[in-house]
């Protein structure tokens, strides 16, 4: 969804106000692209009406690479000045964000967090498996669609403001589970606060690592996220708790 949201946001300045800027805007274009990619992955990951986790991962990776390739193609159509700024933005940076940009994202984050908090018990039931969740009355299909919409909205909104900052959504929730357990009533608020704190610290590192230059935040999050992801895979393959 992050790759798709980046593609949607990049298309706005690339195609010009006559096409997208006057209709969707950057946030709207990013949201539309993220939602379409999420729905595409959701459809492709189903077999005989069941959503398979392995297919969900594989189709998500494939669609992500497709969006990344399309983003690269769009970049080739830009002039050097626009391309330099676009590359810095795609790697992720909060340098260009201002207080005036935070009103809508803050509202969306609060609304999505409130909705997710109401689904905490259903998410806890889903941890026991789809069949177990259905048995206790959880509308799994509706819940999955709602999660896709909420995830797309959150991703698109943040990407449209600060660009694609990867791996925070992978690392922080797992770390939160290690600290507070698997109960989503604790995982959700802890992940929100810990993710915000982590981003502030990484942004500080990006500002002072190569002074007076400022590095993209995505360089640091990727450098930390890839080893963490490999550790998760190793932990799962060695018989540890399934962190997925």
Phi, psi and omega in degrees: 000325179296317178297318180292320178297321177298318178298314180298319180291323181291329182295334183296303178290333182289319182271339176093165185297335183293337184258302188246321188300328182277352182247295184269321190079173184295312181297316180296318179294319178296317179296316181299316180293318180295317181294318178297318179294320180296317178294322178297314178297319180299318180290315183290335183276000181266142174226120181056040177080004180246140179272116182264128183298318181296318178292327178299316179293312184295314179292326177296318177297316182297313180294323178298317178294322178298315179295322178296320178296318178296322177297319177298319178298318179297321180299325181294343180272355183268157175282163186305322181295313178295323183295319180298314178295323180294319180297317179297320181291320182294330177284347176096123177199140176262006184297325183272356180281145178229168180300329180293339181276352192264353183298304181295313177302319180297318179297317181293318179298316180296315181295317180293320178296321178297317179294317180296323179296325177291338180264008187300316181294321178294322178294323176297319178295325181293337177298333180279356180117156183297318181296318180295321179295317178297322182296331179263011173095015179277123176284085191300315182299315179294320180296317180298318179296318178298320178294322178296317180295314180297317179296320178295318181295315179297313182298311183298319182295314182291316181298323181293341181262317187239002181084189184271097176258105188272164168077348177296317179293341176274314187285309192295314179299322177295317177298321179297321178296322178297329185271312189250000181092185188268355182294118183294342176294337175257323184297318185297305180293324179294319178297320179299310183290318180294322178295320178295316179296318180298318180296321178298317181292319179293320178297322177298318178296321180295332182278334187250350184292326183224051182299143005274004178284154175245125182273153175298139181297327183300334177298316182287317181294324177292318179300327177274326187286322182297310176300323179295318179296317178296323177297320178298317179297318180294319180296320180290318183289336180272005175097012178286181178298137180292107184276355182283000000 
